Amino acid sequence: MADEALFLLLHNEMVSGVYKSAEQGEVENGRCITKLETMGFRVGQGLIERFTKDTARFKDELDIMKFICKDFWTTVFKKQIDNLRTNHQGIYVLQDNKFRLLTQLSAGKQYLEHASKYLAFTCGLIRGGLSNLGIKSIVTAEVSSMPACKFQVMIQKL
């Protein structure tokens, strides 16, 4: 339980630190999301490397996405993704109805415009994990009512 609280605090400090440096002119304001996503990308690469060292090879793309939704998400956020949808053409939607990084903010629409700051790291986390498994992707996040969110993963065919 303590590790979960530490992760939440660290994440909040990362977000506020990146945005404070933007206010001081060190980073352009539009680049804050990119910086957070890049941090998440690197962390996702490292975590996937560690988590998959003892697993069998994945059969296909859907198998990898199931691994991300079950094992990877459970290890990082202490719960599975609530819903995984696909159109079988390279687009996956991962839905988390009670996303841990947003539960501290609000349960209403009060801080909805600030949600993207707190989702950028996780988008990078997913993209980095998929990248290390050989899948190039674009990950975006959408929040309609907090703390629920959807991550859309578009697989880029080579």
C-alpha positions in Angstrom: 0.0 0.0 0.0 2.9 2.4 0.8 4.4 1.8 -2.7 1.1 2.9 -4.3 1.0 6.1 -2.3 4.6 6.8 -3.2 3.9 6.3 -6.9 0.9 8.7 -6.8 2.9 11.3 -4.9 5.9 10.9 -7.3 3.6 11.2 -10.3 1.9 14.4 -9.0 5.4 15.9 -8.2 6.6 15.1 -11.7 3.6 16.8 -13.3 3.9 19.9 -11.1 7.7 20.0 -11.6 7.4 20.0 -15.3 4.7 22.7 -15.3 6.6 24.8 -12.8 9.7 24.7 -15.0 7.5 25.9 -17.9 6.3 28.8 -15.9 9.9 29.8 -15.1 10.7 29.8 -18.9 12.9 26.6 -18.9 10.5 24.7 -21.0 7.9 26.0 -23.5 4.4 25.4 -22.2 3.3 23.3 -25.2 6.2 20.9 -24.6 5.2 19.9 -21.1 2.9 17.1 -22.2 5.6 15.8 -24.6 8.2 15.8 -21.8 5.8 13.8 -19.5 5.0 11.4 -22.3 8.7 10.9 -23.0 9.4 10.1 -19.3 6.5 7.6 -19.4 7.9 6.1 -22.6 11.2 5.3 -21.1 9.6 3.9 -17.9 7.3 1.7 -20.0 10.2 0.3 -22.0 12.0 -0.6 -18.8 9.0 -2.1 -17.1 8.0 -4.3 -20.1 11.5 -5.6 -20.3 11.4 -6.6 -16.7 7.8 -8.1 -16.8 8.2 -10.1 -19.9 11.6 -11.8 -19.3 9.9 -15.0 -18.0 6.9 -15.1 -20.3 6.4 -17.0 -23.5 6.3 -15.2 -26.8 3.1 -13.5 -27.8 1.1 -14.9 -30.7 -0.2 -11.7 -32.1 -1.0 -8.1 -31.5 -4.2 -8.9 -29.6 -2.3 -11.1 -27.3 0.1 -8.3 -26.5 -2.8 -5.9 -25.8 -4.4 -8.4 -23.5 -1.1 -8.6 -21.6 -1.0 -4.8 -21.3 -4.5 -4.7 -20.0 -4.2 -7.5 -17.5 -0.6 -8.1 -16.3 1.0 -4.7 -17.0 -1.9 -2.6 -15.8 -2.3 -4.7 -12.7 1.4 -4.4 -11.8 1.5 -0.6 -12.3 -2.0 0.5 -11.2 -3.1 -2.5 -8.9 -6.2 -3.3 -11.1 -7.0 -4.5 -14.6 -8.3 -2.4 -17.4 -12.1 -2.4 -17.2 -12.7 -2.8 -20.9 -10.7 -3.5 -24.0 -12.2 -2.9 -27.5 -10.8 -3.3 -30.9 -11.9 -2.9 -34.5 -9.4 -5.6 -35.6 -7.7 -3.0 -37.9 -5.1 -1.7 -35.5 -7.2 0.5 -33.2 -7.7 -0.5 -29.5 -9.6 1.4 -26.8 -8.6 0.7 -23.2 -11.1 1.9 -20.7 -10.4 2.4 -17.0 -13.5 3.5 -15.1 -11.6 4.5 -11.9 -8.1 5.5 -13.1 -5.9 5.9 -10.0 -4.0 9.0 -11.2 -7.3 10.9 -11.6 -9.1 9.8 -8.5 -7.2 12.3 -6.4 -8.2 15.2 -8.6 -12.0 15.1 -8.6 -15.0 12.9 -9.3 -16.8 15.6 -11.2 -16.0 17.9 -14.2 -14.4 20.6 -12.1 -10.8 19.8 -13.1 -11.5 18.2 -16.5 -9.3 20.6 -18.4 -6.3 19.6 -16.2 -6.7 15.9 -16.8 -4.5 15.7 -19.9 -1.5 16.7 -17.8 -2.0 13.7 -15.5 -2.6 11.3 -18.5 0.5 12.1 -20.6 2.8 10.0 -18.5 0.5 7.0 -18.8 0.2 7.4 -22.6 4.0 7.3 -22.8 4.0 4.3 -20.5 1.7 2.3 -22.8 3.6 3.5 -26.0 7.0 2.6 -24.4 5.8 -0.9 -23.4 4.4 -1.6 -26.8 7.5 -0.3 -28.5 9.7 -2.7 -26.5 7.4 -5.5 -27.7 7.9 -4.5 -31.3 4.8 -2.5 -31.9 5.0 1.1 -33.0 1.9 3.0 -31.9 0.2 6.4 -31.1 -1.5 6.6 -27.8 -4.0 9.3 -26.9 -6.2 9.7 -23.8 -9.7 11.0 -23.4 -11.7 11.9 -20.3 -15.4 12.7 -20.4 -16.1 12.3 -16.7 -13.5 11.8 -14.0 -12.0 9.5 -12.8 -12.9 7.4 -15.9 -10.7 7.6 -18.9 -10.1 5.9 -22.3 -6.8 5.3 -23.9 -6.9 4.9 -27.7 -4.0 2.9 -29.1 -3.5 3.2 -32.9 -1.0 0.6 -34.2 1.2 2.0 -36.9 1.9 -0.6 -39.6 5.4 -0.7 -40.9 
